[in-house]
């Protein structure tokens, strides 16, 4: 066995072991050689490619241009990388297209120019890049929300703190004068302001966790999770004599159990809070399965609001204009929006003054059991 034969055999073993598809193509564009990775990547047997145009492996829409580019390359052959910085695609036997990077290397032989093309499938890397870009975009949005939220939160937190400071001054004066009634009033106001401040801080922490906190994603059953969420509101529902209707089909979805419960509880509690004065709240929770999604709705017949406010209702500390003072920090629905965004769920609200509000969600479903 000659030294040349040994070198050739070693080269062939190396090429066949390559994780990249490798083609050797003549100046005429016909394939002279293809390794087994080419067969796996493109779906053609190596024997099928030999003697056929390499243009077969390009998308039909660019096939004519590819032939022209190939001729230009053969006129001035050199080592080149293609697909770096811009996406190019190759075509499989089944017609599927996928992104690639291609390294070209010319070889001048006695029989003319040969071109070695090394082809890497970039599908997984492009998916990772897209996922990373989406994560960066979501992080930027989260940072914007948090900056806005921190600014507004600082303003809202100042109110109970200022109240505590004012009542402390009032308490000192009352104690110096020995006026017991004044002391008790100032103490009660301070306690009320402190409770408001504590509730606000708790809601702030909850909101921050929905933006940045870890999620415990698992497969959840819709009907069970809705019932579990409502169980925590049993006292509020009973106290307000709430008329509650629930019509939920069996369906599975992926979500964080605690966050889904928080979302449901906040919206139902919102419906109970904004009921019409002197009347029990009327709330209907229903869902329909359509096109791979759960369309969940929570509809109430409360005081409602102008539809223009629907654009701001999910912003932190946004409150409806009303002659009646309602309890709450104004962050509950912002928490709902943040939870929906983190899960990739659509959320929307429709309302009219005096006619109530309808909150709607679109949640991708895993499956819907037939009953």
N, C-alpha and C positions, 0 to 999 in steps of 0.2 A: 504494500500500500504506500503510495507516494505521499510526500509531505503536503502537497496541494490538496490531495483527497482528504487527509486528516483535518486540515484547516477547514475545508468545505463542510465536512461532517459536523465539526464542532460548531461552526457558524449556523448550520441548519438546526441543530439541537437547541442552540441559544434562541434562535428566532421562534421556534415552535414553543419554547417555554415562556415566551414573552407574554405579559398580561395585556399587551396592546395588540390590536389588529395590525398586521404588517402586509403590505402589498408591494409587489414589484411590477411597475407598469412601463411599457415602452413609449417612445415618442409618439407613436400612433394612437396611444390611449388604451391599447389592449393589455389586459392583465396577463403577466407572465408567471406570477407566483402569488399564492395567498396562504398564510399560516392558519392553523386551526382556530385561533381566536377570532379571525375574520369570519370563519364559518359560524361560530357561536354568536358573534355580534350582529351579523347581517342576515343570518338564516339561510344563506346559500351554501351548498357543499362546495368545497374548494375546487373540485373538478368542474363545477358549473361555471365558475368565474373565469377559469383559464381560457384565454382566447376571446373573451368578451370585453366590451368597452367598460372602463371604470366609471363612465358617466351613469351606468346603471345604478350606482350606489348614491346618486345625488337626487334630491327632490325634483320632480318633473318640471316645476316652475322655473328652476334655474339651470336645467340641463343644457340648454343651448349656450347660456353664458359660461357655464363651466367648461364646455368644449373650447370656447374662445380663450378663456383664462389659461387653459392647459397649453394651448399653442403659444401663447405669449411667454409662458414659463419655459417651455422647451427652447424658445429663441434665446433666452438668457437664464439658464439654469443656475440655481444656487441653493444653499441651505436656508430654509424658511420655516416659520411657524405660522399656521393659519388658525383663526378662531380665538386668538388671544386678544382681549379688549373688545371684541365684537363677536356675536354669535353666528356660527354657521351650523348647518344641519346636514345629516346624512339620512339615507333612506334604507329601511330594511326590506326584505323580500315581501313581507306582509303589507307594505305600504306605510308602516309607522315611521315617523321621523324623530330624530333625537339629536341633541347638540353634541358637537365633537370639537376636539382640537387635533390638528393634523400637522405633523412634521414632515417636511419634504427634503430629500437629500438626493442630488444627482450622482450618477455613476456612468462615466464614459467607458465603453467597452469596444472591442473590435467590431461588434455587431451594431454599434450605435449607442445612443443615449438610453439609459435605464433610470427610472425614478423610483426610489424607495419611499413609500408613504407609510408613516406610523400614525395610527388612528386611535385616539383615546375617547371613550364614551364619557361625556361630561354631565350626564343626566343627574347623577346623585349630587355632584358638586353644585350644579345649578340649583337644585332643590334646597341644598344647605344655604346657598347664597341668598335665595329668595326668602327662606325662613329667617335668616339672620337680618336681612333688610326689613322684613315685616316686624321683627322683634325690636329693631332699632327705632322704627317708625312708631311702634306702640309705646316704647319707652319715652320717646320725645313727647308724644301726646300726654302720657302720664305725668311727665315732668311739668308740662304746661298746665295741666289740671291742678297739679299739686301747688305750683307757684301761685296760681289764681286763688286756689282754695286757702293757702296759708295767709294770703293778704286779707281775704274776706273774713277768715276765721279770727284773725287778730282783732279786726274791728268788732265782730260780734262778741268776742270774749271780753272786750273792754267794758261792755255794758254791765254785766253782773259784777265785775271787779270794781267798777266805779260805784255801783250801788252798795257794795260791801264797805268800801271806804267811806262813803257818805253816811251810812248807817252807823259805822264805828264812831264817827265824830258825834253823831246824834246820841249814841249810847253813852259816850263819855260825859256829854253835857247833862244828860238825864241822871246819870249816876251821881254827878257832882251836886245836882239839885235835889236828889233823892226822890225823883218822881217815878214811882214804880210802874205806872201805866205806860209812860213814855219808854222806860227801859224794856218792858215786855214787847212793845211794838217794834222798837229798833232791833231787838234780838230776833224777832220773828221775820222781819224784812231781811236781816243778814242771813238767816238760815235759808230762806227762800232763794236768795241770790246765790248762795253757795251751792245749793242743790242744782240750780240752773247751770252754773258754771261746771259742776261735776258732770252733769248729763251732756253738756256740750263737749267736754273733753273726751268722754266715752265715745260719743258719736264721731269725733274727729279721729280717734284711734281706729274705730271700725272702718271709717272711710279710707284712711291711709292703708289699712291692711288689705282692703279690696283692690287697691291700686298696685301695691308692691308685695303683699304677703304671699306665702306659698299656698297653692291650691291642692287639696286632696281630692283628685278626680277619681270617680268611680262610676260604675253603671248603676243608675237609679231607676226605680219604677215610678212613673209619674203619679199614678193614683195614690200610692202609699206616701210619697213625699208631700203631696198636697195635704193629705189628712194629718200627717205628722206636723206640718207647718201650722195648720189651723188649731191643733191641740194646745199649742202654747198661747193662743189668743182666746181660749175658752172663757176666761173670766170677763175679758173685755166684750166679747160677743154676747155673753149672758147679761152683763150689766147694761148694755145699750139696747137690749131686746132686738139684736140684729137679726134680720130675716136673711138667711144665708142659703143659697142654692148652689149645689156642686154637681156638675155633670162632666166627669173626667173618664176617658177611655183608658184601657190598659196600653201602656207604651213605655219603652225604655229609652233613656238618653244618658249622656255622660255629663257629669257635673260635680261640683263640690256641694255635699249635702248641707253643710252649715250655711253656705252662702245662698243656696236656693231657698232654704227656709227663711233666711233673713229677708230676701227679696219678696217672698210671698207675704210674710208677716208685715213688712213695712207698707205694702200697697193695700192690704186688707185693713190694717190699722188706720191708714190714711183715709180709706172709704168710711170707716166708722167715725173718725174724727170730724170729717167734713159732711156729715149727714145734715139734713134739713132740720132747723131748730124745732124741738118738740116732737120729732118723729123718729122712729127707729131707722137705723141704716138698712138699706136693701142692697145686697151684694150677690152677684151671680158669677161663679167661677166655672168656666167651660173650656173645652179643648176639642179641636178637630185635627185629624191626621190627613195631611195632604202633601204630595210631592216630596216625601222624605223628611217632612218637618212637622213638629207639633205646633199648632197655632193656638196658643193659650191666651185667654182673655179674662180680665177681672173687671167687671162692669158694676158701677154703683148708680144709685138714683139720688145722689147728694146734691150739694149746692152748685157743683160744677164751676167752670171758669171760662173766660174768653179764650178762644182757640189760639189767639196770638200769644198767650202766656205759655202754650204748650212747648214753644221753642226754648223757654227758660226754666220750665218746671223742674228739670233734672239738674240744674245748676245748684251748687251748694248755697244754702241760706236764702234761696229764692222763696218768697212767701206771697200768697195770693192777697190781693187787696180785699179787705173785708171789714165790716163794722164790728164783727165779733172777733175777740182775741182767742186764738186756738193754741193749745199746748204743743210743744215740740220745738226742736232746734232749727228746723228748716233744712236739714241735711239728709233726711230719711230717703227721699227720692233720688238724691245724688248718689247715695250708696247703691240703690237699685240699678241705676244707670251704669255705675262702675262695675258691678257684678256682671251685668249683661255684657258689657264690653269685654271684660276679661275672658268670658266664655265664648265670645263670638256670636252671641244671640242678638237678634234684632229686637228693639224695644220702641214703642210709639204710644202716644196717648191722643185721644180725641175727646172733646168736651164742649158743652154749651152751658152758659149760666142758667141755673135752675133745672137742668136736665141731667146732671151727673157727669161722670167721666168713665171712659173705657180705656184701660191699659191693655196693650196687646204685645205678645212676644212670639217670635219664631225661633224654635229650638230644634236643631237637627235631631232626628230620631234614629235609634239603632234598628229597632224593629217594632212592629205592632202586632202582638199576638192575636190570632183569630179566635173569637169567642163563640 
